[in-house]
């Protein structure tokens, strides 16, 4: 019983000591690290020095074979045989000390050196040595040999402020430890032995001697053959530490915010990243001549959302600090026209329009908002697809007005545009022209999700580390998205790309540009079934430049980047959601029996419920085709019945200036026209609700306000009234000056000879 009792006591004591030692074991290398970002193939993209100003990369669990063999040969050749302390080495060191009365060689094992590095004590005595020996035993007890090697390699000093094998490999040789030569591995193996003594610019002969001595031992041990040994001996030492790569500085700053002190393997393609950076730099050198200082770009894979290139800003020597610190990619900027395709697709998806439905393109004024097309002209009426292809502003606003601002705002939010944070009233109709802000990241995400949906892939968020979560749900049917994408494929490319459609190898790129108000932002985003490229050009300060446009500055960059990417197949049509129907060739609406010219067109299934053509009419003409007639004035047997495409007067006035083949309605026969009312007169200026100002001559005298109207019948006489006061009449060209201008609210009325009229209300300011 006594023996058993003593045994239990001994076991308890040993257990208590063991548990206590485990609890009291110091945390190994509790220190700050550099933040490191790697490309998808392990190439170093960049690093940020640690808070204590050391190049100390995060610990690695993988040590290259060459360095491992060189290190063990040099420092601890019985590393795999001992248990933290090497008795043979200790006996040798003691005998040498007694015989030579000085330290000839040390007895510290790699395990003991790990403990010494962890304790970070410069001066050590016999007590410290004993502590290291005892701690090395516990280190060996709870860690594998591979882990101990990794601890040493990650925390050993390599001269200056370089800590760890990976940082040293990049600083001295410009590549990873796994790509080191035998000579390079040997040099790094001897450096931690005397890092303060051995320096690239000091004691180079001593460093070379130690390295070559180690190479000789490696050769003797059979690790390297004769040829490898000969080449290694002849290899020179590096001249000085190299700067670390800075291939993606803005991405590095982004990752520091979430993963500071970590080594992050990103989805970036290192070669593509460098090429994209070069392209932006070359274009920026030209842009700076016009004081356009900044540019940014994202390139991503459609299938998984992996970011392949991330250039947050382009470096300019005039503003180096700003360029390096300002990352454009997450910054909210005015969207310009890049949201127009989403409105087009949404209206298609809801059956509100067909692909080529006519949209009015005439002067518009709504609550003080009077949009203008970029070319400052109007087309009268334009197909919905041409609104997107030509990026026309006024018909886009009319489309939003019809669709609903709040409805569109909700769509944008569901598409992942996180900066759409205000109410519909706040944005108003300007929402479609850049009144809202988006980021390059968010808009890339939106169009990536569209491309994923077209391929029946799950929506995936853009990712920098391959850990992609579910992306936004694009609440637009695939048929509408497919039609939208085909429409964007037809957008005319920049001058550098003229004739692109004739080349067999041309890429099927769906793309859209945008230019914000005041020429502050130039956008271009394009996608294929494989990749998406998004580019922003402008000034980070928000300063606009008169020449800055998306088509002129961002689009050429995007196309040049696409030249680096492989060709892609077209998106397959979602046939189950599409219908082939007959539409009016002139209006794009569903054809009726009144439409003289029709064509077949592919539309979303819901489009079969859309509005039939409201523009085509069946009219009756006299035998010569000079007048419109009816049975009251003309013999039925001599009448001819024709179909005619007819636009409202103001649309017609602008439309026929662009379409010389447009034919206006013939006038009514004189015998019946005085009994017939028709919508034949329209006021072009002023626009309803407008505030107008009288013009002045060079001597400062008021010249009045010029009113303008149109009539569908040539040579028609119009009578003009302001507030029921007659001011004159016009024939043929209907312009008239109102000279008795008075401040306040007024009503202009225009009447033709047969009582057809049109009116608008306008105001004149006090000054």
C-alpha positions in Angstrom: 0.0 0.0 0.0 2.8 2.3 0.9 4.5 1.8 -2.5 1.3 2.4 -4.3 0.7 5.5 -2.3 4.2 6.8 -3.1 3.7 6.0 -6.7 0.4 8.0 -6.8 2.1 10.9 -5.1 5.0 10.8 -7.6 2.5 10.7 -10.5 0.5 13.6 -9.1 3.7 15.6 -8.6 5.0 14.9 -12.1 1.5 15.7 -13.5 1.4 18.9 -11.6 4.8 19.9 -12.8 3.9 19.0 -16.4 0.6 20.9 -16.3 2.3 23.8 -14.6 5.0 23.9 -17.2 2.5 23.7 -20.0 0.5 26.6 -18.5 3.7 28.7 -17.9 5.2 28.0 -21.3 5.7 31.4 -22.9 3.8 32.2 -26.1 6.2 31.7 -29.0 7.0 34.9 -31.0 4.2 37.1 -29.9 5.1 40.0 -32.2 3.9 42.0 -35.1 4.4 40.9 -38.7 4.5 42.5 -42.1 1.4 42.4 -44.1 2.1 40.3 -47.2 0.0 39.8 -50.4 0.7 37.0 -52.9 -0.6 36.4 -56.4 -2.6 33.3 -57.2 0.6 31.4 -58.1 2.5 32.5 -54.9 4.4 35.4 -56.4 4.9 38.3 -54.0 2.8 41.3 -55.0 3.8 43.5 -52.1 4.3 43.8 -48.4 4.0 46.5 -45.7 6.7 46.7 -43.0 5.5 45.6 -39.5 4.7 48.1 -36.7 8.1 47.7 -35.2 9.7 48.5 -38.6 10.9 45.0 -39.3 10.6 43.1 -42.5 9.1 40.1 -40.6 6.8 38.0 -42.8 4.1 36.0 -41.2 5.3 32.6 -40.0 5.6 29.9 -42.6 5.0 26.1 -42.1 7.0 25.3 -45.2 10.8 25.7 -45.3 12.5 25.0 -48.6 14.6 21.8 -48.8 17.9 23.6 -49.8 17.8 26.0 -46.9 16.8 23.1 -44.5 19.8 21.0 -45.5 22.2 24.0 -45.5 21.0 25.1 -42.1 21.1 21.7 -40.4 24.6 21.1 -41.9 25.8 24.4 -40.6 24.0 24.7 -37.3 22.9 21.4 -35.9 23.9 18.3 -37.9 22.3 15.9 -35.3 19.0 17.9 -35.3 16.9 14.9 -36.1 18.6 12.7 -33.4 18.6 14.8 -30.2 15.7 15.9 -28.0 16.4 19.6 -27.8 20.0 19.3 -26.4 22.9 17.7 -28.2 25.1 16.0 -25.5 27.9 15.4 -28.0 28.1 19.0 -29.0 28.0 20.1 -25.4 30.9 17.8 -24.5 32.9 19.1 -27.5 32.2 22.7 -26.6 33.3 22.2 -23.0 36.5 20.4 -23.9 37.4 23.2 -26.5 36.7 25.8 -23.9 39.0 24.1 -21.3 41.7 23.4 -23.8 41.7 26.8 -25.6 40.5 29.0 -22.7 37.9 30.6 -25.0 34.7 29.7 -26.8 35.7 27.9 -30.0 32.3 26.5 -31.0 28.8 26.7 -29.5 26.6 23.9 -28.4 23.2 25.4 -29.1 20.8 23.3 -31.0 18.3 24.8 -33.4 15.7 24.1 -30.7 17.7 26.1 -28.1 18.2 28.9 -30.7 14.4 29.1 -31.2 14.0 29.6 -27.4 16.8 32.2 -27.4 15.1 34.1 -30.3 11.8 33.9 -28.5 13.3 35.4 -25.3 15.1 38.1 -27.3 18.0 38.5 -24.9 21.2 39.9 -26.3 23.4 39.1 -23.3 23.3 35.6 -21.9 25.0 33.9 -18.9 25.1 30.3 -17.7 21.6 30.6 -16.1 20.2 31.7 -19.5 21.9 28.7 -21.1 20.3 26.3 -18.7 16.9 27.9 -19.2 17.3 27.5 -22.9 18.2 23.9 -22.6 15.2 23.1 -20.3 12.8 25.1 -22.6 14.2 23.3 -25.6 13.2 20.0 -24.1 9.6 21.2 -23.7 9.7 22.7 -27.2 10.7 19.3 -28.6 8.0 17.6 -26.5 5.1 19.6 -27.9 6.4 20.4 -31.5 7.5 18.3 -34.4 10.9 18.8 -35.9 9.3 20.3 -39.0 7.5 22.9 -36.8 10.7 23.8 -35.0 12.5 24.3 -38.3 9.7 26.6 -39.4 9.8 28.5 -36.2 13.5 29.1 -36.6 13.3 30.0 -40.3 10.5 32.4 -39.7 12.1 34.3 -36.8 15.9 34.2 -37.3 17.6 37.5 -38.0 19.1 37.9 -41.4 20.8 41.3 -41.1 19.5 44.8 -40.7 15.7 44.8 -40.2 15.2 41.6 -42.1 13.6 38.7 -40.1 12.8 35.3 -41.4 13.8 33.3 -44.5 11.0 34.5 -46.8 11.6 38.2 -46.1 15.4 37.5 -46.5 14.9 35.7 -49.8 12.9 38.6 -51.3 15.2 41.3 -49.8 18.5 39.8 -51.0 17.5 37.8 -54.1 14.1 39.1 -55.2 12.4 35.7 -55.1 10.8 33.2 -52.8 12.8 30.8 -50.7 11.5 28.0 -52.8 13.3 29.4 -55.8 16.8 29.8 -54.1 19.9 28.3 -55.6 22.3 26.3 -53.4 24.7 29.3 -53.1 21.8 31.6 -52.0 20.4 29.0 -49.5 23.9 28.6 -48.1 24.4 32.3 -47.7 21.1 32.7 -45.8 22.0 29.7 -43.6 25.1 31.3 -42.3 23.7 34.8 -41.9 21.7 34.3 -38.6 24.9 32.9 -37.0 26.4 36.4 -36.8 23.8 38.8 -38.3 25.4 41.9 -36.8 28.9 40.9 -38.0 28.1 39.7 -41.5 26.7 42.4 -43.7 26.4 42.6 -47.5 28.4 45.9 -47.5 30.7 44.9 -44.6 32.9 41.9 -44.1 31.9 40.5 -47.5 35.0 38.3 -47.6 34.0 36.7 -44.3 30.5 36.1 -45.5 31.8 34.6 -48.8 34.3 32.4 -46.8 31.5 31.1 -44.5 29.2 30.5 -47.4 31.8 28.6 -49.5 32.9 26.6 -46.5 29.3 25.5 -46.0 28.9 24.6 -49.7 32.0 22.5 -49.4 30.4 20.6 -46.5 27.2 20.1 -48.5 29.2 18.7 -51.3 31.1 16.4 -49.0 27.8 15.2 -47.4 26.5 14.4 -50.9 23.7 17.0 -51.0 25.1 18.6 -54.1 27.1 17.1 -57.0 30.3 18.3 -58.5 28.6 20.5 -61.2 26.3 22.1 -58.7 29.2 22.7 -56.3 31.3 24.3 -59.0 28.5 26.6 -60.1 27.6 27.5 -56.5 31.1 28.5 -55.6 31.3 30.8 -58.6 28.1 32.5 -57.8 28.6 36.1 -56.5 27.1 37.6 -53.4 24.3 40.1 -53.9 25.4 43.7 -53.8 22.7 45.2 -51.6 19.2 44.5 -50.4 16.5 44.8 -53.0 13.2 46.8 -52.7 10.3 44.5 -52.2 7.8 44.3 -55.1 4.9 46.8 -55.1 2.8 45.4 -57.8 -0.6 46.2 -56.1 -0.1 48.9 -53.5 -3.8 49.9 -53.2 -4.8 46.3 -52.9 -2.2 45.9 -50.1 -3.7 48.9 -48.3 -7.2 47.4 -48.7 -6.1 44.1 -47.2 -4.3 45.7 -44.3 -7.7 47.0 -43.1 -9.0 43.5 -42.7 -5.9 41.2 -42.5 -3.1 43.3 -41.0 0.0 41.3 -40.2 -1.2 38.3 -42.3 0.1 36.7 -45.5 -2.9 36.7 -47.9 -2.8 34.7 -51.1 -5.0 36.6 -53.5 -6.7 35.8 -56.8 -4.5 38.3 -58.6 -2.8 37.1 -61.8 0.7 38.6 -61.3 1.5 38.9 -65.0 -1.9 40.4 -65.9 -1.6 42.8 -62.9 1.8 44.1 -64.2 0.5 44.4 -67.8 -2.7 46.3 -66.7 -0.6 48.6 -64.6 1.7 49.4 -67.5 -1.3 50.1 -69.8 -2.8 52.5 -67.4 0.5 54.2 -66.9 1.1 54.7 -70.6 -2.4 56.1 -71.2 -2.0 58.3 -68.1 1.2 59.9 -69.5 -1.0 61.1 -72.4 -3.9 62.1 -70.2 -1.7 64.3 -67.9 -1.2 66.7 -70.8 -4.8 67.6 -70.3 -4.5 67.6 -66.5 -6.3 64.3 -66.1 -4.2 62.8 -63.4 -5.8 59.5 -62.2 -7.1 56.2 -63.5 -8.2 52.9 -62.0 -9.1 49.4 -63.2 -10.6 46.1 -62.2 -10.4 42.8 -64.1 -12.3 39.8 -62.9 -13.3 36.3 -64.0 -17.0 35.9 -64.6 -17.4 32.3 -63.5 -16.3 32.8 -59.9 -15.8 36.5 -59.3 -12.1 36.2 -58.8 -10.3 39.6 -59.2 -7.4 39.1 -61.6 -6.1 42.7 -61.6 -6.6 45.5 -59.1 -5.1 48.9 -60.0 -6.6 51.4 -57.5 -4.8 54.4 -59.0 -2.0 55.1 -61.4 1.2 56.7 -60.1 2.0 60.2 -61.2 5.3 61.9 -60.3 3.5 65.2 -59.7 1.3 63.7 -56.9 3.0 60.6 -55.7 1.5 60.7 -52.1 -2.0 61.2 -53.3 -1.8 58.5 -56.0 -0.5 55.9 -53.5 -2.9 56.8 -50.7 -6.2 57.3 -52.8 -7.8 54.1 -53.9 -10.4 54.9 -56.5 -11.9 51.4 -56.7 -14.1 51.6 -53.6 -14.8 55.4 -53.8 -18.2 56.6 -54.7 -18.3 58.6 -58.0 -21.0 60.0 -60.2 -22.2 57.2 -62.4 -22.7 59.1 -65.7 -24.5 56.9 -68.2 -23.4 53.4 -67.1 -26.8 52.7 -65.5 -28.7 53.1 -68.7 -28.5 49.5 -69.8 -30.0 48.4 -66.5 -33.1 50.6 -67.1 -33.4 49.3 -70.7 -33.2 45.7 -69.4 -35.7 46.3 -66.6 -38.3 47.8 -69.0 -37.8 44.9 -71.4 -38.2 42.5 -68.4 -41.5 44.2 -67.4 -42.9 44.3 -70.9 -42.9 48.1 -70.9 -41.0 48.3 -74.2 -39.7 46.0 -76.9 -36.0 46.1 -78.0 -36.6 48.8 -80.6 -39.7 50.6 -79.3 -39.6 54.3 -80.3 -38.8 56.7 -77.5 -39.5 60.4 -77.8 -36.3 62.5 -78.2 -37.6 66.1 -78.0 -36.9 69.0 -75.5 -37.9 68.1 -72.0 -38.4 70.2 -68.9 -39.4 68.7 -65.6 -39.3 70.7 -62.3 -36.3 72.7 -63.3 -34.5 69.7 -64.8 -33.9 70.1 -68.5 -31.6 67.3 -69.8 -29.6 67.7 -73.0 -28.1 65.1 -75.3 -24.3 65.1 -75.5 -24.4 66.4 -79.1 -26.9 69.1 -78.1 -29.4 68.0 -80.8 -32.6 66.0 -80.8 -33.7 63.1 -83.1 -37.5 63.5 -82.5 -37.9 59.7 -81.9 -35.3 57.0 -81.5 -35.4 53.3 -80.9 -34.8 52.1 -77.4 -31.8 50.1 -78.5 -30.3 53.2 -80.1 -30.9 55.1 -76.9 -28.4 52.7 -75.3 -26.0 52.4 -78.3 -25.8 56.2 -78.7 -26.2 56.9 -75.0 -28.8 59.5 -75.5 -29.8 61.4 -72.4 -33.2 62.9 -73.1 -34.9 59.6 -74.2 -33.2 57.9 -71.3 -34.9 60.4 -68.9 -38.2 59.8 -70.6 -37.8 56.0 -70.2 -37.1 56.5 -66.5 -40.1 58.8 -66.2 -42.3 56.1 -67.7 -40.7 53.3 -65.7 -40.7 55.0 -62.3 -37.8 56.5 -60.3 -38.5 54.5 -57.1 -38.9 51.3 -59.0 -35.5 51.8 -60.7 -33.9 52.9 -57.4 -35.0 49.6 -55.8 -33.6 47.7 -58.7 -30.2 49.4 -58.4 -30.1 48.6 -54.7 -30.9 44.9 -55.3 -28.1 44.9 -57.9 -25.5 45.6 -55.2 -25.0 49.3 -55.8 -24.4 50.1 -52.1 -24.0 53.9 -52.5 -27.6 54.3 -53.7 -28.7 55.4 -50.3 -31.0 58.4 -50.8 -34.7 58.5 -51.6 -36.2 58.7 -55.1 -37.2 62.3 -54.5 -33.6 63.1 -53.7 -32.3 61.7 -57.0 -35.2 62.6 -59.3 -34.9 62.0 -63.0 -31.2 62.8 -62.8 -30.7 59.3 -61.4 -30.2 57.9 -64.9 -27.7 60.6 -65.9 -25.2 60.4 -63.0 -27.3 61.9 -60.2 -26.3 58.9 -58.1 -22.9 57.7 -57.0 -21.5 54.2 -57.6 -18.1 52.7 -57.0 -15.9 50.9 -59.6 -16.1 47.8 -57.3 -19.9 47.9 -57.1 -20.6 48.5 -60.8 -18.2 45.7 -61.7 -20.1 43.4 -59.3 -23.4 44.3 -60.9 -22.3 43.5 -64.4 -20.5 40.4 -63.3 -23.7 39.1 -61.7 -25.5 39.8 -65.0 -23.0 37.7 -66.9 -23.2 34.9 -64.3 -27.0 34.9 -64.6 -26.8 34.7 -68.4 -24.7 31.5 -68.0 -27.0 30.1 -65.4 -24.3 30.3 -62.7 -25.0 31.2 -59.1 -24.3 34.8 -58.4 -20.9 35.2 -56.7 -19.5 38.3 -55.1 -16.2 39.6 -56.4 -13.4 38.2 -54.3 -9.7 38.9 -53.7 -8.9 35.7 -51.8 -11.1 33.1 -53.6 -13.6 32.9 -50.7 -16.6 34.1 -52.7 -20.1 34.4 -51.1 -23.4 34.8 -52.8 -23.7 37.9 -54.9 -26.7 40.1 -55.6 -29.9 38.7 -57.2 -30.5 40.6 -60.5 -34.2 40.9 -60.7 -34.4 41.0 -64.5 -35.3 38.1 -66.7 -32.6 36.4 -68.7 -34.3 37.2 -72.0 -34.0 41.0 -71.2 -30.4 40.6 -70.1 -29.5 38.7 -73.2 -31.1 41.3 -75.5 -29.4 44.1 -73.5 -26.0 42.3 -73.8 -26.4 41.9 -77.6 -27.3 45.6 -77.8 -24.2 46.6 -75.9 -22.2 44.4 -78.4 -23.2 46.8 -81.1 -21.9 50.0 -79.5 -19.5 51.7 -81.8 -15.9 51.4 -80.6 -13.3 54.1 -80.2 -11.3 55.3 -83.2 -8.5 52.8 -82.4 -11.0 50.0 -82.9 -12.6 51.0 -86.2 -13.5 48.1 -88.4 -13.4 45.7 -85.5 -16.4 43.7 -86.6 -14.7 42.6 -89.8 -11.9 40.8 -88.0 -12.5 37.1 -87.4 -10.8 37.2 -84.0 -12.7 40.1 -82.6 -14.0 39.7 -79.1 -17.7 39.7 -78.4 -17.5 42.5 -75.8 -20.7 44.0 -74.4 -19.6 47.4 -73.2 -20.9 50.8 -72.0 -19.2 54.1 -71.3 -20.3 57.0 -69.0 -19.2 60.6 -68.5 -20.4 62.4 -65.4 -21.7 66.0 -65.3 -18.9 68.5 -65.6 -16.6 65.9 -67.2 -15.4 64.7 -63.8 -15.5 61.0 -64.4 -14.9 58.8 -67.4 -16.2 55.3 -67.2 -16.0 52.2 -69.3 -17.1 48.7 -68.4 -17.1 45.7 -70.7 -17.7 42.0 -70.3 -17.7 38.7 -72.2 -18.8 35.3 -71.1 -15.3 34.9 -69.4 -14.1 38.2 -68.2 -15.1 41.7 -67.1 -13.0 44.8 -67.3 -14.0 48.1 -65.6 -12.0 51.3 -66.0 -12.4 54.8 -64.5 -10.4 57.9 -65.6 -10.5 61.3 -64.0 -9.1 63.4 -61.1 -9.4 62.0 -57.6 -9.9 65.6 -56.4 -13.1 65.8 -58.4 -11.8 68.5 -60.8 -13.5 68.2 -64.2 -11.7 68.6 -67.5 -13.5 69.7 -70.7 -12.1 67.0 -72.9 -12.6 64.1 -70.4 -15.1 61.4 -71.7 -15.6 57.8 -71.1 -15.5 57.0 -74.8 -12.3 59.0 -75.3 -10.3 58.1 -72.2 -11.6 55.0 -70.5 -12.7 52.9 -73.5 -9.3 52.7 -75.2 -7.8 51.4 -72.0 -10.5 48.8 -71.6 -10.1 47.5 -75.2 -6.3 47.3 -74.8 -6.7 45.2 -71.7 -9.2 42.9 -73.4 -6.5 42.3 -76.0 -4.5 40.6 -73.2 -7.5 38.2 -72.5 -8.6 35.1 -74.4 -11.6 35.2 -76.7 -14.9 34.1 -75.4 -18.0 32.5 -76.8 -21.2 34.5 -77.1 -23.9 34.0 -74.4 -26.4 31.4 -75.3 -29.9 32.7 -75.9 -32.4 31.7 -73.2 -34.7 30.3 -75.8 -37.5 29.3 -73.4 -37.9 33.0 -72.4 -37.8 34.4 -75.9 -40.5 34.8 -78.7 -40.2 35.7 -82.3 -42.9 38.2 -83.3 -43.7 40.6 -86.0 -43.1 44.2 -85.2 -43.6 47.5 -87.0 -40.4 48.3 -88.9 -40.8 52.0 -88.1 -41.9 52.1 -84.5 -40.6 48.8 -83.0 -44.0 48.1 -81.5 -46.0 45.0 -82.1 -47.2 45.2 -85.7 -50.9 45.8 -86.5 -52.8 45.7 -89.8 -52.1 49.4 -90.1 -48.3 48.9 -90.4 -47.1 48.9 -94.0 -43.6 47.7 -93.2 -42.9 44.9 -90.7 -40.0 42.6 -89.6 -39.6 39.7 -87.3 -37.8 40.3 -84.0 -36.8 38.4 -80.9 -38.4 39.7 -77.7 -38.9 38.6 -74.1 -42.1 36.5 -73.8 -43.8 39.1 -71.6 -43.4 41.6 -74.6 -46.3 39.9 -76.4 -48.6 41.9 -74.0 -47.0 45.2 -74.8 -48.7 48.1 -76.6 -49.4 47.6 -80.4 -48.0 50.2 -82.8 -49.7 53.5 -82.0 -48.1 55.4 -84.9 -49.3 53.8 -88.1 -52.6 54.9 -89.6 -54.8 53.9 -92.4 -55.5 57.0 -94.5 -57.6 57.6 -97.6 -56.1 59.7 -100.4 -57.4 61.2 -103.6 -56.5 59.5 -106.9 -53.4 61.7 -107.3 -52.3 61.3 -103.7 -52.4 65.0 -103.0 -55.0 65.2 -100.3 -56.6 63.1 -97.6 -60.3 62.7 -98.4 -63.5 61.0 -97.3 -66.9 60.3 -98.8 -68.1 63.8 -98.1 -65.8 65.3 -100.8 -64.6 62.5 -103.0 -65.9 59.5 -104.8 -65.3 56.2 -103.0 -64.4 54.4 -106.2 -61.5 56.8 -106.9 -60.0 56.7 -103.4 -56.8 55.0 -102.5 -56.1 53.5 -99.1 -52.6 53.5 -97.8 -50.8 52.9 -94.5 -48.7 55.7 -93.1 -46.2 56.0 -90.2 -47.1 59.3 -88.4 -45.4 61.0 -85.5 -46.8 63.7 -83.3 -45.9 67.2 -84.7 -43.0 68.1 -82.4 -41.4 64.6 -82.8 -42.0 64.8 -86.5 -40.3 68.2 -86.8 -37.0 66.8 -85.3 -37.3 63.3 -86.8 -37.6 64.3 -90.4 -34.4 66.4 -90.1 -32.5 63.1 -89.4 -34.7 60.9 -91.6 -35.0 62.3 -95.1 -37.3 59.4 -96.2 -39.9 60.4 -93.6 -43.2 61.5 -95.3 -45.5 63.9 -93.6 -49.3 63.4 -93.8 -50.9 65.0 -96.8 -53.2 67.9 -96.0 -56.9 67.4 -95.7 -58.9 68.2 -98.8 -60.1 71.8 -98.7 -63.7 70.7 -98.8 -63.5 68.9 -95.5 -60.7 70.5 -93.5 -62.7 73.3 -92.0 -64.9 70.7 -90.3 -62.1 68.5 -88.9 -60.0 68.9 -85.7 -56.5 67.2 -85.7 -53.4 67.2 -83.5 -51.4 69.2 -86.1 -49.7 72.0 -84.2 -47.0 71.9 -81.4 -44.9 74.4 -79.6 -41.1 73.8 -79.6 -40.1 76.8 -77.5 -40.7 77.7 -74.7 -41.0 74.3 -73.0 -43.8 74.0 -70.6 -42.8 75.1 -67.1 -39.7 76.8 -68.3 -38.3 80.1 -67.1 -37.3 82.2 -70.1 -35.3 85.3 -70.4 -35.5 88.0 -73.0 -32.4 88.4 -75.3 -30.6 91.7 -75.5 -28.7 93.4 -78.3 -25.1 94.5 -78.1 -26.2 97.9 -76.8 -28.1 96.3 -74.0 -31.6 96.8 -75.3 -34.2 94.0 -74.9 -35.0 92.2 -78.1 -37.8 90.0 -76.8 -38.3 86.3 -76.6 -38.3 84.1 -79.7 -41.2 81.6 -79.8 -41.2 78.6 -82.2 -43.8 76.1 -83.2 -44.4 73.5 -85.9 -47.4 72.4 -88.0 -47.8 69.2 -89.9 -49.2 71.0 -93.0 -46.8 73.1 -95.0 -47.7 76.8 -95.7 -50.2 76.7 -92.8 -50.9 80.0 -91.0 -50.6 80.1 -87.2 -51.9 82.8 -84.9 -50.0 83.6 -81.7 -51.4 84.8 -78.4 -49.8 85.5 -75.0 -52.3 85.7 -72.1 -55.1 86.0 -74.7 -53.4 89.0 -76.3 -52.7 88.5 -80.1 -49.1 89.1 -80.9 -48.9 88.1 -84.6 -49.2 85.3 -87.2 -46.7 83.2 -89.1 -46.7 81.1 -92.3 -44.4 78.2 -93.2 -41.5 78.9 -90.8 -43.2 79.4 -87.5 -41.0 81.7 -85.4 -42.1 85.0 -83.8 -40.6 87.5 -81.4 -42.6 88.7 -78.3 -41.1 92.1 -77.6 -43.5 93.4 -74.9 -41.9 91.1 -72.3 -43.1 91.5 -68.7 -42.0 89.5 -65.6 -44.4 86.9 -64.2 -46.3 83.8 -65.3 -47.7 83.7 -68.8 -49.5 81.4 -71.2 -48.6 81.0 -74.9 -51.3 79.7 -77.3 -50.9 78.9 -81.0 -54.0 78.3 -83.2 -54.1 77.3 -86.9 -56.7 78.4 -89.4 -59.0 75.5 -88.5 -59.0 75.9 -84.8 -56.3 73.3 -83.9 -54.3 74.7 -81.0 -51.4 74.1 -78.6 -50.6 75.9 -75.3 -47.8 76.1 -72.8 -47.2 78.0 -69.6 -43.9 79.7 -68.8 -42.5 82.4 -66.6 -40.2 85.4 -67.0 -38.0 86.3 -64.0 -37.9 89.8 -62.5 -34.3 90.3 -63.6 
